[in-house]
């Protein structure tokens, strides 16, 4: 097979897969993941109100933040929606949705958790190479960029009310920031992925944008988004039970995983349907021009319910 087209191996479960529950080998609405350099998977477990870490090739996870149940104390969460690792400080950054805050939590055996941002309907997080923190706000329908330590931030996308114009969002969710500080945003209820270049006044449709549906030019509740070095956008098309990729400036995408129908097979997805609470990992390859094939790891989140999307 040529490396010009992404190829996918059969999915392997790397976390969960034992039904919904509180046991360390179970999950309840895993809505977001972060994979670190040693392949440890950090999971925002929305339903269990905690962050769970699953080391590579282990049968169960470990709660690393939020062991004290649902609540609003600094050692608790109420429906966390995202987690990332700040490698410079070795800290977890966590969206605590229903408490309207962003928390910072030690990654390894620490107790010095703290609130770093308050009064924000934090949907998702991203961090660029300069350590700027990006947050999608589900109420303000915008994305803001924060220098670590500041509390005001700079609006970098949206902020013009809810809507479907190029300068608006309707439920902005997952984020990806490239090396040029362009921000890719899953505009969940507008059924598209938007690209906002640095200092832009409006976005560019990078995937979808042709209404809700299951055609190759359409998406239905897009969520997780990743962009490779060629500008190809990979997006989790949740209610179509598939992952698609869209080359730069393409008018339609290609199905990478899934077949437009739910299922429990290793090559199927079942994102919004109950009784399927696990996470798949797929390795896939692609190339850029004459460069060697690049190996990516794609983590596919399978929530128990549609949560807040």
PLY file of the C-alpha trace (Angstrom):
ply
format ascii 1.0
element vertex 309
property float x
property float y
property float z
element edge 308
property int vertex1
property int vertex2
end_header
0.00 0.00 0.00
1.18 3.51 -0.79
1.78 5.77 2.18
-0.09 8.57 0.40
-3.33 7.31 1.90
-3.78 6.76 5.65
-4.11 3.09 6.56
-5.64 1.80 9.75
-5.09 -1.33 11.77
-7.85 -3.10 13.66
-8.73 -1.29 16.87
-7.47 -2.47 20.25
-9.13 -1.54 23.51
-6.65 0.34 25.70
-8.97 1.44 28.52
-12.31 0.29 29.85
-14.33 -2.32 28.03
-15.88 -3.80 31.18
-19.13 -1.88 31.21
-19.99 1.34 32.98
-18.95 1.62 36.60
-16.60 2.88 39.29
-14.15 -0.02 39.31
-10.60 0.71 38.16
-11.12 -1.35 35.01
-14.30 0.58 34.13
-15.25 4.02 32.85
-18.42 6.12 32.82
-18.68 8.59 29.94
-15.01 8.99 28.95
-15.20 12.24 27.00
-11.57 13.21 26.40
-8.10 11.71 26.44
-4.49 12.84 26.45
-1.62 10.48 25.56
1.79 11.32 27.02
5.28 10.40 25.85
5.26 6.95 27.51
1.81 6.11 26.06
-0.01 6.61 29.34
-3.59 7.58 28.51
-5.19 10.25 30.71
-8.98 10.17 30.56
-11.53 12.76 31.63
-14.19 10.45 33.07
-17.21 12.75 32.88
-19.60 10.36 34.61
-17.29 9.38 37.47
-16.10 12.98 38.05
-12.42 12.15 37.94
-9.28 11.87 35.83
-8.00 8.34 35.27
-4.56 7.31 33.98
-4.09 4.02 32.11
-0.50 2.98 31.62
0.44 1.16 28.43
-0.69 -2.48 28.32
-2.35 -2.48 31.74
-5.70 -4.02 32.66
-6.92 -1.21 34.89
-6.48 2.48 35.47
-5.58 4.70 38.40
-7.49 7.76 39.57
-4.95 10.59 39.51
-7.29 13.53 40.19
-10.71 13.73 41.81
-10.87 10.72 44.13
-13.45 12.36 46.39
-16.60 12.16 44.30
-18.67 14.90 42.73
-18.40 18.32 44.34
-16.97 21.83 44.21
-14.06 21.55 46.61
-10.56 21.87 45.15
-10.09 18.11 45.42
-13.32 17.38 43.54
-14.83 17.77 40.07
-18.31 18.04 38.67
-18.29 16.53 35.18
-14.72 17.15 33.92
-14.62 17.48 30.14
-10.93 17.62 29.23
-7.42 16.98 30.51
-4.01 17.84 29.08
-0.47 17.67 30.46
1.75 20.73 30.83
5.06 18.95 30.35
7.17 21.87 31.55
5.59 21.82 35.01
4.50 18.15 34.99
0.97 19.23 35.89
-2.46 18.21 34.68
-4.75 20.97 33.39
-8.41 20.04 33.68
-11.72 21.51 32.48
-14.17 21.25 35.39
-17.35 22.03 33.44
-20.13 22.28 36.00
-17.90 24.13 38.47
-17.06 26.64 35.70
-13.32 26.51 36.28
-9.97 25.20 35.07
-7.91 23.26 37.60
-4.20 22.55 37.82
-3.32 19.25 39.44
0.03 17.49 40.07
0.51 14.59 37.70
2.38 12.38 40.16
1.27 11.89 43.78
0.65 15.53 44.60
-1.94 17.33 46.72
-1.36 20.95 45.69
-4.33 21.21 43.33
-5.48 24.75 42.56
-7.98 26.75 40.53
-6.25 28.71 37.77
-9.33 30.13 35.99
-12.87 30.70 37.24
-16.27 31.67 35.83
-15.70 29.96 32.49
-17.87 27.31 30.81
-14.77 25.36 29.91
-15.39 22.89 27.12
-11.95 21.84 25.88
-8.26 22.68 26.27
-5.18 22.83 24.06
-1.63 24.09 24.53
0.76 25.29 21.84
4.54 24.98 21.72
4.92 28.39 23.39
2.81 27.14 26.36
-0.17 29.34 25.59
-3.35 27.73 26.88
-6.43 27.71 24.63
-9.95 27.20 26.00
-13.28 26.83 24.23
-16.11 28.53 26.14
-19.48 26.85 25.67
-21.47 29.88 26.86
-19.58 32.69 25.14
-19.14 30.62 21.98
-15.52 31.64 21.64
-11.95 30.41 22.08
-9.52 32.36 24.23
-5.74 32.13 24.52
-4.08 32.55 27.90
-0.48 33.09 28.85
0.10 30.80 31.81
-0.51 32.80 34.96
-2.86 35.38 33.46
-6.62 35.37 33.98
-8.05 37.55 31.21
-6.78 35.98 28.01
-7.18 37.04 24.40
-10.09 36.05 22.21
-8.71 34.24 19.15
-11.86 32.75 17.58
-15.59 33.42 17.66
-17.05 35.75 20.25
-19.70 37.23 17.98
-22.65 35.46 19.49
-24.11 32.10 18.66
-24.66 31.52 14.95
-23.45 29.93 11.74
-21.51 32.79 10.17
-17.77 32.42 9.62
-17.07 34.60 12.68
-19.41 32.66 14.97
-19.73 29.29 16.67
-22.59 27.17 17.90
-21.15 25.01 20.68
-17.39 25.10 20.08
-15.75 21.99 21.42
-12.47 20.21 20.76
-9.38 22.22 19.83
-6.15 21.67 17.96
-3.41 24.30 17.61
-0.76 23.96 14.89
2.80 25.30 14.81
1.62 28.61 13.29
-0.90 29.09 16.13
-3.82 28.45 13.82
-6.69 27.10 15.91
-8.92 24.29 14.64
-12.28 24.10 16.40
-14.99 21.45 16.27
-18.10 23.60 15.80
-20.39 20.87 17.03
-23.85 22.21 16.27
-22.81 23.86 13.01
-21.61 20.43 11.83
-18.12 21.53 10.79
-14.51 22.03 11.82
-13.33 25.61 11.56
-9.76 26.86 11.13
-8.90 30.27 12.57
-5.48 31.50 11.52
-3.55 33.68 13.95
-5.09 37.19 14.20
-7.92 36.28 11.80
-11.32 37.98 12.09
-13.21 34.97 10.81
-12.63 31.29 10.28
-12.29 28.96 7.30
-14.30 25.74 6.98
-11.75 22.92 7.17
-14.19 19.98 7.26
-17.94 19.64 6.87
-19.97 22.81 6.48
-22.70 21.27 4.30
-25.28 20.69 6.98
-26.04 17.69 9.12
-25.84 14.36 7.35
-23.80 11.27 6.54
-22.51 12.22 3.10
-18.78 12.56 2.51
-19.12 16.36 2.56
-21.09 16.31 5.82
-20.62 15.73 9.54
-23.04 15.00 12.36
-21.83 16.32 15.72
-18.07 16.57 15.06
-15.96 16.25 18.18
-12.27 15.27 18.52
-10.01 16.90 15.93
-6.32 16.42 15.05
-4.34 17.96 12.18
-1.16 16.48 10.73
1.83 18.33 9.30
0.31 18.36 5.80
-2.83 20.12 7.00
-5.03 17.03 6.80
-7.83 17.21 9.36
-8.91 14.06 11.22
-12.27 14.39 12.94
-14.48 12.15 15.08
-17.90 12.27 13.39
-19.82 11.12 16.44
-23.39 10.46 15.35
-22.23 8.98 12.06
-20.12 6.52 14.09
-16.99 7.16 12.07
-13.67 8.99 11.92
-12.99 10.96 8.74
-9.98 12.71 7.27
-10.10 15.81 5.11
-6.97 16.82 3.16
-6.21 20.53 3.14
-8.74 22.47 1.00
-10.67 19.28 0.17
-14.40 19.64 -0.53
-15.21 16.26 0.96
-13.66 13.80 3.35
-12.82 10.11 3.40
-13.95 7.60 6.03
-10.94 6.32 7.97
-12.73 4.22 10.58
-16.39 3.21 10.83
-19.03 2.46 8.24
-21.85 4.92 9.00
-23.47 2.45 11.35
-22.96 1.70 15.01
-21.36 -1.51 16.15
-19.14 -3.19 18.70
-16.59 -4.72 16.33
-12.95 -3.68 16.37
-13.50 -1.74 13.14
-16.77 -0.15 14.25
-17.72 2.76 16.49
-20.72 3.32 18.72
-20.09 6.72 20.20
-23.39 8.02 21.58
-25.02 4.71 22.47
-25.15 3.21 26.02
-23.33 0.03 27.04
-20.21 0.79 25.02
-17.82 2.46 27.42
-14.29 1.89 26.24
-11.52 3.46 24.25
-10.00 2.10 21.04
-6.48 2.75 19.82
-5.60 2.54 16.14
-2.22 3.01 14.52
-2.26 4.53 11.07
0.26 5.88 8.59
0.43 8.64 6.05
3.12 10.63 4.27
3.77 14.18 3.09
5.26 14.45 -0.39
8.49 12.46 -0.54
8.90 12.25 3.20
8.90 8.95 5.03
5.70 7.54 6.38
4.65 9.05 9.69
3.13 6.83 12.36
0.29 8.30 14.39
-1.71 6.93 17.27
-5.40 7.68 17.09
-7.43 7.36 20.27
-11.18 7.09 19.76
-13.37 7.98 22.71
-16.57 6.01 23.08
-18.82 7.82 25.60
-21.65 6.11 27.43
-24.01 8.99 26.59
-23.87 12.10 24.39
-23.01 14.09 27.60
-23.33 17.82 26.90
-22.78 17.88 23.13
0 1
1 2
2 3
3 4
4 5
5 6
6 7
7 8
8 9
9 10
10 11
11 12
12 13
13 14
14 15
15 16
16 17
17 18
18 19
19 20
20 21
21 22
22 23
23 24
24 25
25 26
26 27
27 28
28 29
29 30
30 31
31 32
32 33
33 34
34 35
35 36
36 37
37 38
38 39
39 40
40 41
41 42
42 43
43 44
44 45
45 46
46 47
47 48
48 49
49 50
50 51
51 52
52 53
53 54
54 55
55 56
56 57
57 58
58 59
59 60
60 61
61 62
62 63
63 64
64 65
65 66
66 67
67 68
68 69
69 70
70 71
71 72
72 73
73 74
74 75
75 76
76 77
77 78
78 79
79 80
80 81
81 82
82 83
83 84
84 85
85 86
86 87
87 88
88 89
89 90
90 91
91 92
92 93
93 94
94 95
95 96
96 97
97 98
98 99
99 100
100 101
101 102
102 103
103 104
104 105
105 106
106 107
107 108
108 109
109 110
110 111
111 112
112 113
113 114
114 115
115 116
116 117
117 118
118 119
119 120
120 121
121 122
122 123
123 124
124 125
125 126
126 127
127 128
128 129
129 130
130 131
131 132
132 133
133 134
134 135
135 136
136 137
137 138
138 139
139 140
140 141
141 142
142 143
143 144
144 145
145 146
146 147
147 148
148 149
149 150
150 151
151 152
152 153
153 154
154 155
155 156
156 157
157 158
158 159
159 160
160 161
161 162
162 163
163 164
164 165
165 166
166 167
167 168
168 169
169 170
170 171
171 172
172 173
173 174
174 175
175 176
176 177
177 178
178 179
179 180
180 181
181 182
182 183
183 184
184 185
185 186
186 187
187 188
188 189
189 190
190 191
191 192
192 193
193 194
194 195
195 196
196 197
197 198
198 199
199 200
200 201
201 202
202 203
203 204
204 205
205 206
206 207
207 208
208 209
209 210
210 211
211 212
212 213
213 214
214 215
215 216
216 217
217 218
218 219
219 220
220 221
221 222
222 223
223 224
224 225
225 226
226 227
227 228
228 229
229 230
230 231
231 232
232 233
233 234
234 235
235 236
236 237
237 238
238 239
239 240
240 241
241 242
242 243
243 244
244 245
245 246
246 247
247 248
248 249
249 250
250 251
251 252
252 253
253 254
254 255
255 256
256 257
257 258
258 259
259 260
260 261
261 262
262 263
263 264
264 265
265 266
266 267
267 268
268 269
269 270
270 271
271 272
272 273
273 274
274 275
275 276
276 277
277 278
278 279
279 280
280 281
281 282
282 283
283 284
284 285
285 286
286 287
287 288
288 289
289 290
290 291
291 292
292 293
293 294
294 295
295 296
296 297
297 298
298 299
299 300
300 301
301 302
302 303
303 304
304 305
305 306
306 307
307 308
